[in-house]
Amino acid sequence: MRFQGTCREIADVAVVDFSGQITLGESSAKLRTMIREMVAMGHRKILLNLSDVDYIDSAGIGELVSAHTSLHKVQGELKLTNLSRRLRDIMQITRLYTLFDVQVDEQSALRSFNTPS
């Protein structure tokens, strides 16, 4: 499946629906470019819906970490939702659950953006 990302806005949250595989090369570059453009446009709350991502390699994981760092630098937030079992396992093995705010579903994730820290 070819990697694709589409963006939609719900209130002040940019929701990006990804599908396919996030691997070294075109797909990881596309993810990087999308996040950079969104941050440049002023988006500070970004939710990545990964429900249709069936595989991610170390380059893809690196791009997610880079996206998190980019948003953190501008006092923004990056959250992940709808992870497949495989992606949840990868997040657990790599201990990235401690870095990312992973929400079970989109509604929970959207509500969590509005919760004061």
C-alpha positions in Angstrom: 0.0 0.0 0.0 1.3 3.4 -0.9 1.9 5.9 1.9 -0.6 8.7 2.1 -1.4 11.5 4.5 -4.4 13.7 4.5 -5.0 16.6 6.9 -8.2 17.9 8.3 -8.9 20.4 11.1 -11.2 19.9 14.1 -11.4 23.1 16.1 -7.7 24.1 16.7 -6.3 20.5 16.2 -4.8 19.4 12.9 -5.7 15.7 12.4 -3.5 13.8 9.9 -4.8 10.5 8.7 -1.9 8.3 7.5 -2.2 5.1 5.6 0.4 2.6 4.2 3.9 2.0 5.5 6.2 4.6 7.1 9.7 3.4 5.9 13.0 4.9 4.9 12.7 6.9 1.7 9.7 8.6 0.2 7.2 7.9 3.0 9.4 9.1 5.9 10.4 12.1 3.9 6.7 12.8 3.2 5.9 12.6 6.9 8.7 15.0 7.7 7.6 17.5 5.1 4.0 17.4 6.2 4.8 18.1 9.8 7.3 20.8 9.0 4.8 22.6 6.7 2.0 22.3 9.4 4.3 23.8 12.1 5.4 26.6 9.6 1.7 27.3 9.0 1.2 27.8 12.8 -0.3 24.5 13.8 0.6 23.7 17.4 -1.8 20.8 18.1 -1.3 17.9 15.8 -2.9 14.5 16.1 -1.6 11.6 14.0 -4.2 9.0 13.2 -2.3 5.8 12.5 -5.2 3.4 12.1 -4.3 2.5 8.5 -0.5 2.4 9.0 0.4 -1.3 8.8 4.2 -1.1 9.2 6.8 1.4 10.4 10.5 0.9 10.4 13.3 2.6 12.4 13.3 5.6 10.0 9.6 6.1 10.5 10.0 5.9 14.2 12.8 8.5 13.9 10.5 10.8 12.0 7.8 10.6 14.7 10.4 11.5 17.3 11.6 14.3 15.1 8.0 15.6 14.7 7.5 15.4 18.5 10.7 17.4 19.0 9.8 20.0 16.4 6.4 20.6 18.1 7.9 20.7 21.5 10.3 23.5 20.5 7.4 25.7 19.6 5.3 24.8 22.7 3.1 22.5 20.6 1.7 19.1 21.2 1.9 15.9 19.1 -0.4 13.0 19.9 -0.9 9.6 18.3 -4.1 7.6 18.0 -5.5 4.4 16.7 -2.3 2.4 16.7 -2.5 -1.1 15.4 -1.3 -3.9 17.6 2.0 -4.0 15.8 2.6 -0.3 16.3 1.6 -0.5 20.0 4.1 -3.4 20.4 6.8 -1.3 18.7 6.1 1.7 21.0 6.2 -0.6 24.0 9.4 -2.4 23.0 11.2 0.9 22.2 9.7 2.6 25.3 8.4 5.4 23.2 5.1 5.3 25.2 7.0 7.5 27.7 7.7 10.1 25.0 4.4 10.1 23.1 0.9 10.8 24.3 -0.9 7.8 22.7 -4.7 7.9 22.9 -7.0 5.0 22.2 -9.3 6.8 19.8 -9.7 10.2 18.1 -12.4 11.6 20.4 -10.3 10.9 23.5 -7.3 12.4 21.8 -9.2 15.6 20.8 -10.5 16.0 24.4 -7.0 15.5 25.8 -5.7 18.6 23.9 -8.1 20.8 25.8 -7.2 19.4 29.2 -4.9 21.7 31.1 -1.6 20.1 32.1 
